[in-house]
Amino acid sequence: MEYVTAASVPQPRATRADETTAATRGRRSLAAALFLGAVGAAVVLLASGQTWAEGEVAVGGGAAPLDASGGDVTGVPTALAIVGLAALVAVFAVRRAGRLLVSLLLTLTGAGAAAAAYLGASDSAALDEKAARTTGDTAARVDALTHTPWPYVTAAGGLLLLLAGLLALRYGRTWPAMSGRYEREGAPRARAERRPVDPERPEELWKALDRGEDPTRGA
């Protein structure tokens, strides 16, 4: 009677399709992070310069109109957007622990910009200061206070920066670095001398394609 014994079967290596899928996922996450970060910072910088609040103050029996831009209300979103842009670029200049820290900084700048803009949406201090300067009365307060949608647009830009940071935290370790070509010996690696590819050996064709070479050259 013949018995079949269980033998340890070696696990197959990652297939070329798996590697291609991982590379595609990395490229997509990289493109998404760059797009979200750049658009988010641009939105924050643009929206922070718009009018966030409007009102009026009584002057000499009449009313003088007042308005306050995002920069008048709070300069935090603008400053954090600039820091976020710098962090977005720096992600590609560092590796490993440095990339993790920069990705975390990018995430925090987005969260901070969104929070500051949201809190500034109901702020009246900037207009109260303008009312006091206009009337010369430190006790003067703005009347008919209204707020525009721009603080919320600024907050949305901050959330885009936040998403870019989260993508960097999740997939950043698979992204390329600017200095990758120069890490060894401080200069670009010299290409190994090419040898003719044997068309009868498919594995050599695949290796040539992976190196970016034309396997038919010299054939």
JODA-V666728 format. One record per backbone hydrogen bond with DSSP energy under -1.0 kcal/mol. NH is the residue of the N-H (numbers start at 1). CO is the residue of the C=O. E is the energy in kcal/mol with one decimal. If there is no record, write none. Layout:
nh:NH co:CO e:E
nh:NH co:CO e:E
This chain:
nh:19 co:15 e:-2.1
nh:20 co:16 e:-2.4
nh:21 co:17 e:-2.3
nh:22 co:18 e:-2.4
nh:23 co:19 e:-2.4
nh:24 co:20 e:-2.5
nh:25 co:21 e:-2.5
nh:26 co:22 e:-2.3
nh:27 co:23 e:-2.3
nh:28 co:24 e:-2.4
nh:29 co:25 e:-2.4
nh:30 co:26 e:-2.1
nh:31 co:27 e:-2.5
nh:32 co:28 e:-2.5
nh:33 co:29 e:-2.5
nh:34 co:30 e:-2.4
nh:35 co:31 e:-2.4
nh:36 co:32 e:-3.0
nh:37 co:33 e:-2.7
nh:38 co:34 e:-2.4
nh:39 co:35 e:-2.6
nh:40 co:36 e:-2.6
nh:41 co:37 e:-2.4
nh:42 co:38 e:-2.2
nh:43 co:39 e:-2.7
nh:44 co:40 e:-2.2
nh:45 co:41 e:-2.5
nh:46 co:42 e:-2.5
nh:47 co:43 e:-3.0
nh:48 co:44 e:-2.0
nh:49 co:46 e:-1.0
nh:50 co:47 e:-1.3
nh:52 co:68 e:-2.7
nh:53 co:68 e:-1.9
nh:54 co:146 e:-2.8
nh:55 co:66 e:-2.4
nh:56 co:143 e:-2.3
nh:57 co:64 e:-2.0
nh:59 co:62 e:-2.2
nh:62 co:59 e:-1.9
nh:64 co:57 e:-3.2
nh:66 co:55 e:-3.0
nh:68 co:53 e:-2.5
nh:70 co:50 e:-1.8
nh:71 co:48 e:-1.2
nh:73 co:69 e:-1.8
nh:74 co:70 e:-2.9
nh:79 co:75 e:-2.0
nh:80 co:76 e:-2.7
nh:81 co:77 e:-2.2
nh:82 co:78 e:-1.8
nh:83 co:79 e:-2.0
nh:84 co:80 e:-2.7
nh:85 co:81 e:-2.2
nh:86 co:82 e:-2.0
nh:87 co:83 e:-2.5
nh:88 co:84 e:-2.3
nh:89 co:85 e:-1.8
nh:90 co:86 e:-2.4
nh:91 co:87 e:-1.5
nh:92 co:89 e:-1.3
nh:93 co:90 e:-1.4
nh:98 co:95 e:-1.5
nh:100 co:96 e:-2.0
nh:101 co:97 e:-2.2
nh:102 co:98 e:-2.3
nh:103 co:99 e:-2.5
nh:104 co:100 e:-2.1
nh:105 co:101 e:-2.2
nh:106 co:102 e:-2.4
nh:107 co:103 e:-2.2
nh:108 co:104 e:-2.4
nh:109 co:105 e:-2.3
nh:110 co:106 e:-1.8
nh:111 co:107 e:-2.2
nh:112 co:108 e:-2.8
nh:113 co:109 e:-2.5
nh:114 co:110 e:-2.2
nh:115 co:111 e:-2.3
nh:116 co:112 e:-2.5
nh:117 co:113 e:-2.2
nh:118 co:114 e:-2.2
nh:119 co:115 e:-2.4
nh:120 co:116 e:-1.8
nh:123 co:120 e:-1.1
nh:128 co:124 e:-2.3
nh:129 co:125 e:-2.2
nh:130 co:126 e:-1.7
nh:131 co:127 e:-2.5
nh:132 co:128 e:-2.2
nh:133 co:129 e:-2.1
nh:134 co:130 e:-2.5
nh:135 co:131 e:-2.2
nh:136 co:132 e:-1.7
nh:140 co:137 e:-1.7
nh:143 co:56 e:-3.9
nh:146 co:54 e:-2.9
nh:148 co:52 e:-2.5
nh:153 co:149 e:-1.7
nh:154 co:150 e:-2.5
nh:155 co:151 e:-2.1
nh:156 co:152 e:-2.0
nh:157 co:153 e:-2.0
nh:158 co:154 e:-2.1
nh:159 co:155 e:-1.9
nh:160 co:156 e:-1.7
nh:161 co:157 e:-1.9
nh:162 co:158 e:-2.2
nh:163 co:159 e:-2.4
nh:164 co:160 e:-2.2
nh:165 co:161 e:-2.2
nh:166 co:162 e:-2.1
nh:167 co:163 e:-2.3
nh:168 co:164 e:-2.1
nh:169 co:165 e:-2.2
nh:170 co:166 e:-2.0
nh:171 co:167 e:-3.2
nh:172 co:168 e:-1.6
nh:174 co:171 e:-2.1
nh:175 co:172 e:-1.4
nh:178 co:92 e:-4.1
nh:180 co:177 e:-1.5
nh:182 co:179 e:-1.2
nh:187 co:184 e:-1.3
nh:201 co:198 e:-2.1
nh:204 co:201 e:-1.1
nh:205 co:201 e:-1.3
nh:206 co:202 e:-2.2
nh:207 co:203 e:-2.0
nh:208 co:204 e:-2.2
nh:209 co:205 e:-2.2
nh:210 co:206 e:-2.4
nh:211 co:207 e:-1.7
nh:212 co:209 e:-1.3
nh:213 co:208 e:-2.8
nh:217 co:214 e:-1.7
nh:219 co:216 e:-1.9
